[in-house]
Amino acid sequence: NAGVTQTPKFRVLKTGQSMTLLCAQDMNHEYMYWYRQDPGMGLRLIHYSVGEGTTAKGEVPDGYNVSRLKKQNFLLGLESAAPSQTSVYFCASSSTRVQFFGPGTRLTVL
Amino acid sequence: DAKTTQPNSMESNEEEPVHLPCNHSTISGTDYIHWYRQLPSQGPEYVIHGLTSNVNNRMASLAIAEDRKSSTLILHRATLRDAAVYYCILSGMDRGSTLGRLYFGRGTQLTVWP
């Protein structure tokens, strides 16, 4: 099993550009999450999903949108990137209290 | 959600036990205590969790105070690979959509010396 995978691993955007980050899990988990981590900080929850077709806002949802069209995939979109969105993005999935994290996507917005 | 307090950093020598403390004085009766760790340039990794009783697994032990206002993660023999940021997190019982939500603080940076 690959566990949780994230695409891409790195990306550089210009202010105002859009992009989508893809998270995929092969563990048949119901719950999926998107977090961001800024330097020297812990992770903060952006959005999460409790099942296919459902999403909900986390702590820092502004500037992001998500979709969960398939159970195994959770997409994070940035419609108009801003330098404040420069961060490392982690996806996670769970079926119980234990969350499994992906390797992260390092995003830089110039 | 209840918050936790951890030391910013701790140090240990290789093959010695490490006790990582966590205070959570406002914990509610239904909050679980979780520990995750994050190695450099990686995503967080689950270590252990518990509710009231002490817990052991292949990675570590979790000792929970009787009043549940503090806990200690115990690494029995530290290795260089255990150098990481360790997060102590409280997670509530199933409240519908809040199941599994984790609130990360800054954690404790553990340095292991050879």
Interface residues (C-beta under 8 A of the other chain):
Chain A: V4 Y31 Y33 Y35 G40 M41 G42 L43 R44 L45 Y48 V50 A56 G58 E59 F90 A92 S94 T96 R97 V98 Q99 F100 F101 G102 P103 G104
Chain B: Y32 H34 Y36 S41 Q42 G43 P44 E45 Y46 H49 Y87 S91 G96 S97 L99 G100 R101 L102 Y103 F104 G105 R106 G107
